[in-house]
Amino acid sequence: MSIANQPLLKLENITKRFKELTAVNGVNLEVSLGEKLVIIGPSGSGKSTLLRAINLLEEIEEGTISFEGREVGYVMRGGKRHPDRPQAISALRAEIGMVFQHFHLFPHMTVLGNVMEGPMTVQRKSAEEARTIALDILEKVGLADKRDVFPATLSGGQKQRVAIARALAMRPKLMLFDEPTSALDPELVGEVFDTIHTLADEGMTMIIVTHHMGFARELADRVIFMESGNFLAQGTPEELFSIAQDNERIRGFLNRLL
Amino acid sequence: MGNMLSAIWSQPEDGSAPPLFSRIVAFTTVLLLISALFWFAFNQLQYGWNWGAVWQYRQKFLQGWLTTLLISAAALCLSLLISVFFALARRSRLLPLRYLSLLYIEVVRGTPLLVQILVFFYVVADAVGVSNRYAVGILTLALFAGAYLSEIIRAGIESVGESQLESAAAIGLTRLQTYRFVIFPQVVRRILPPLTGQFASLIKDSSLLSIIAVSEFTLNAQEVNAFTFSTLESYLPLAVGYLLLTLPISLFSRYLEQKYRYAT
């Protein structure tokens, strides 16, 4: 297999249990370079857990994660799996951007400080270089004029765009969005949606967990419907909507959203 | 008239800072009232003041004050190091570290400092062959204050929340970098007020080192009292002396609070 055909991310048999509950149940997934994948499904279906497992915020019980053809996150020692060294885990996370539902900006740093933190501390760039990168990205998300204010003074939509900028400053190869618009007032969803749309048009590989069907319809190459830790159905947006005609569970879910 | 008074006395309703004039008037009034109360009480007292006898021992006061200053400063720095270690140990993934921290905090906070000083000096220090009472005193004081401080720091870390740890991890920060650049700056801002109170306690608690004959401020005042039988004259300077040590810490803490202020 040539490198061009090799998937950027490959998940095999991913299983995550919380005590009795199996949140993710032996999931397999391949994401190719430039692909835009949208995961939908009811609350508690395991979609956020799966996303968090990819950048190792959740430790999985079974399965393997491969990034750029290389198995990551865990090592076998004495026939048992253990999390990899902290440095290796941090290095992987530096290549995968993550955006959270509730933004989680650093409240004690300015907007610019938030975006510069990764390049400076993780990538050891000079303050000057980090500043150039950060300003460039803030320009792109339309918040260059807010660079010197603290996050508390921003609207929810602006906070989320700063969070996206913070992740982009690391020049990630893959972006994970965990319900990026769910915590926003309806009138603020548009600006965040547009920012992600622009990013998609530029060819960024991304996985979006969402309840916002606009993402599925307008920018997904592939939509996955997840329930009880399993992939119930997947395909292009058109395919999934036609599957929904025959599948009562998916139809019911979509009807409630639309 | 009534309106004018309330304009001087009250915090403006829009929550802005009161004018300087109002603040000065209010502060002076309170100060005068309290002073008048003490003035009255002391005047009622049938007491032959004898400051002259105590004045002869001014060198002793100064030397004791300086000793207390040095002991407190050393114990304060040491207690900060100790408390950061135990606050992090309490959250460590290694269980023995966690239990060590838990045991340390509970035992130290639950027993009298007096007993700790005696045990450390006459038993522990003796067993390991350390006889310098100043070194033992500083270490005991630092360990004592460290138990309180580490709980303050731990509560501060926990109040910052799991989500900050996660978002820092998500951009690739290591655990150490996360604590240094993301958690601690937020913790410092939150715990400054209780920290200041704890530092003031530490300074005053240093007076208990008099029982192992550390020649600090309180012990020296006691000695002056024994020589002169002028009790009030010996102990009132003590109150002023300790205030001179604790007030600068309070003011410095205010300054830091302003400096680390950010909108929340």
Interface residues (C-beta under 8 A of the other chain):
Chain A: N55 L57 P86 Q87 S90 A91 R93 A94 E95 G97 M98 F100 H102 H104 L105 F106 P107 H108 E117 G118 T121 V122 F150 A152 T153 A163 R166 A167 M170
Chain B: S163 Q164 E166 S167 A168 A169 A170 I171 G172 L173 T174 R175 Q177 F181 V182 P185 Q186 R189 Y260 Y262 A263 T264
